[in-house]
Amino acid sequence: HRGQPRSRHRIDGRRRHHSRGRRDLRKVLLRSDAPDPKVLGIKVWPTAIPQYELGHLDLMAELGEMEGKNEGGGLWVCGNYRSGVAFPDCVTFGYDHAKVVKEYLDGR
């Protein structure tokens, strides 16, 4: 059967990623005694490593300047390409940016 051992490995890999995801959720978002989250799906790219294109850091610096001067008039660009692809980094960035947005809205 073509791929039989590989299929088992894939399932084990998904379980491992699912377990890691639950652990990260508990650290960042949930209480330690919270029930497990409902899993809607898991997509694993075992050989994928996020790569930023040439000039990415310059673009991020320009976005930061624009946001600092509020040149976007209340526009903020958020996403894992701003702070890193690790789940805790994304959540931390989201919380930090939410504070900035709230300050902007409170001042209007």
Secondary structure, DSSP 8 states (H G I E B T S, - for coil): -TTHHHHHHHHHHHHHHHHHHHHHHHHHTS-TT------------TT------TTHHHHHHHHHHHHHHTTTSS----SHHHH-SSHHHHHHHHHHHHHHHHHHHHT-
